[in-house]
Structures are given as C-alpha cells and as structure tokens.
C-alpha cells in the first residue's frame, strides 16, 4: 500500500489509489472483530500479527499510504477507515498496551513512530504529543525519551548493531515527519544531532563488505542494504551534508529511496565518477545513555575490502537482546570472520523453524558466555545468566589508542560479572615489518582471592591444521563438555595436557592462523563443537578450543598470528608454520603487566600495560628479573630485534 501511494503521488494514476482503498475496506471490515493474536508468544500481542511490534510496522507504512490518498478519498471513506481501523488500533497501542508504547526499546520506537505518523495524517496533535512525550505526555516516554536513553552521547545503540539497523527506520521516518510538520522542534539537531551520530556509529560497526558485526542478538548476514539503513543513509546525507563514507555505503546499497534525499545521493554518486568506497578508521564508542557504561572498541588496519578489524565489547548488557559476553572479541580478516561471534540462534521469518522466532537455544547457548571469546569462570555464565543483574552493571573502559595504525590498543575491565573476580583485557593490533600481516596480542588478567577454574576459549572459522600439544581425540564416543550454561551444547572432540607455549593452527580462507598462548604443563586443552543436546538441529556446527587453568590470579597471554598462503587451485601451500615461538608474562601486579613475545627472524617484543587508573601521563614502574622498568602512559611497546 505504501509503494502504491508513492506511485499515485508520482503518476496521478488512480488505479494505485483504488488499490489502497480496496485494501483498507477489507481491513476495516475485519479489524474491529479481531482479538489478540492466538499465536502470541510471551510478548505483547497484535491482532493481525503474533506480536504488537509487527502491527506497529504495519501502521507506520499504512499511515504513509493513507496520507498519499487522503485528499482523494471521500469524507465518508475517511470516517469509515478512521472509526474501524485507526481509532481501534491506536487504542490497542496506547491504551491496552500502554506499557509497550512507553517502553524504551526498539518496540517502543516503532510504536511511537507509528502513532505519531498517523496522528499527523489525521490532524490530531494529541496523538502526536503522545508519540513525542509518552502516553502521559509528560516526557516519561515517547520519541524524545527514546532518543535520550537508547543512544550513548557517541550515538552507539545499546541493543547493538543488528537492532539499530532495524530501529533506524522508525527513528528516521518519524523524524522526517516531525521536521516537516513541526520544524520548530529541530529534530535533526536534537541532543547534539544524535540521529546523525546514530547513523555514523551504526555504519562504523560494519565490516568492509557492509555486513554488521553480530554483537548481541544478531544474524551473521544482516547488512547495510536493510531498509532502515537505506532510509537513514539517504536522509542523513540530505540533512547533514555530503560525506564520502556515506557514498561508499550507498555504493554497497546500490539503490536509493524514492524522494528528494535519494535524489541527492543519486546525483552525488553520478558526479563522483569512480565507485566510492568507505574508509572507516579505528574508533571507540562509549555505551550507555550517559556514555559512562563502558563501550565498544574497533581497531582497523589497512583499507578497502582487505581491511583487518578487531572488535572488543565492554559496554552495557543490552536488555533483552543482550549477551553475557563482556570482554568478548571478534577478528575479521580476508573478508570474513576468522574468530567469530556466534550471533543469535534464530532462523528469522522461516516459519517452520519455531515460527521464525528466537529458538530455545538462543538462551541456552547463543547468549551464554562460553559461546563467545571471553574467559568463563567456573563454567558459569556471567551474572549467572540473570538478565536483570546484568543490566545493573557494565564493562568499564580502561584506555584506547589508535593514533598510530601500526600500534593500536584497546583495554577494558569487567569487575562485576563474576563474584570476587576482577577481569581486565588488553588487546593490541600490531604490524611488525618482520611479519607478513598484522598480529593480535591478547592479555587477559584475572584477579581473585579464591581459586577458580578459568576457561579461555577461541571460536574459529576454518579447519584445524595442527597443535604442538598432544591430545586424544574422542573418535569412538561423544561426550558433552558440561551440564549447563551453554556447555551442554558442546561436544567434546579432543582433550589433552598442555606444554609451555601451547599453540593451535587452523586454515581459514587462503591464510593460516596460529594462536600461541603462555600455557604451562598444569593446564588442559579442550577441543569442542556445537551441536550437543540439540534434537531439532537448531545450532550451526562450529569448532572451538579452550585452555583451562585453576588459579586465583592469572594472566592469559596470546598472540594471534596470520601467516602463509594456501591455494587449492594452484596446489600451493607456503609458510604453514608461524614465526612467533613463545609468549611469556615477565611480571604482573596491581600496577602493571609485562608480556614478552619472541619468534624467528629476530622477533623480540615487550609490551607494558598499566593495570592502575588510566592516565596517558602518569609514570609507572615494575620490577622484571631484579631490574626496574619505568615508563609513562597507559602502555609501552618495545619492538626490538635480537
């Protein structure tokens, strides 16, 4: 109906108007007789759809269609539609489901946008005011409250990239209506142009191919061609000015919206000549509405489609769509995830798979800590999988520095997610001329007064090649890795003891990757794969391994080294073994941690990390082998040659 309305406005051909009127007549005959949808599943129901969210989407688009033919319709038709459709659905949203309408959540955003837009069409400012300020019209809910509370001051959306690509649609469609009907509100400048920041922060969480990083509940393939991103990109270009990165996104989208904003983008694309490309740089986003609840760090190396990305999450939980994964990281290289995030467990809109809804395994596995690349304490999930407890706390930003593209670093803490255990993770993205590619150095410090079992996992995309640790493969019998907290969904595939500096190498794409860790003989190595306790085959079968250590305070230190080349077509394999040979923690205390990395070709590094209060100017010292080392700032990197 919405598309027919636009075509009617452009062409004047009444067949499009008649189509919309005919559809509305059928809805008007049906809608007043409907009760709550019979297949509602633990959520606010719609009448046409199993959840109210879908109904608000329907109203938002129907409001646009109705607006396009409003003056063409007879007064009698308008009265009939408003009595039997719009007044009924507005009462359903703002009366019987007022709590959902006022909810600070993407569901609430769709609700207020839909009611606000139909309010403008009907000429009812009372509905618009309710949409802007909540059902009580006092600012406790509504569109402006959504803009205040769902975004950090940097524009980062608390539910994560997957859900902002969806929420961008109502945010920008309603903002455009507000701008046209009530320009005095200056909605595009509201909260220091938060809508602009929302678009740019969302787009900067994408990989070079335009796919959104799967933070929190998220698919593995959602990309910038999603309708909300298309709408937001074009409107941001129109309202906030020409931007080459927006044109780079538009080039991936390969389409524009059918209005003046889309026309501006299309003309700019034509004037650009060569196909524009994005050139996003490393960046850190604060999280939480006040910007003081941790954040998300993104390190990038290189340009274009060959860019490497390291993403580390240390912000808020993310409400109902949040995952229990503080200090989790993802590594993207060669145009795909190498160390991936599982994303959500859902086959979206595939009705035979649980109606297309979230599957039970989303909670029993995908949300659990072990499904991510962060340390698990005592085989339990962070905050013991209590969402309300997780929502009360957040990760904590420590320091971030990406001014030198060859020496970049993120550091963050999570001290409130396991009782009595303080966690700090520092990740470097380094380029040394002695190595083919940039490497990741990961330093994960855990501190506790009590002994715990620490699992340090790496999920990987590709095929296992070799390990320097002897292990026994489970070839005759399948065993699960644990009883709950996601471990019940992991088949144990192999187990073994450890050696000093244990390593695992796998092949992904055309490149080898070796993860070498400061292991000791008292540690254990476990290989596993998803798929256990999954009778409906809802989970993807994916490999992972972990190092297990019993300790009070411990530092896991690893280097992730990409190396070599493999081509099936050329029957060529080159440099299948890594250059990095050892990783060692030289010293660690409450003030600092020092890690040494050695390898072939004269590689010898020392990395100094501040464990105290972050300060770029403070002096630090630590004793290493009887000698005191002093440095200034949050970190120091020594890339020396032997």
Order of alpha helices (4+ residues) and beta strands (2+ residues): alpha-alpha-alpha-alpha-alpha-alpha-alpha-alpha-alpha-alpha-alpha-alpha-alpha-alpha-beta-beta-beta-beta-beta-beta-alpha-beta-beta-beta-beta-beta-beta-beta-beta-beta-beta-beta-beta-beta-beta-beta-beta-beta-beta-beta-beta-beta-beta
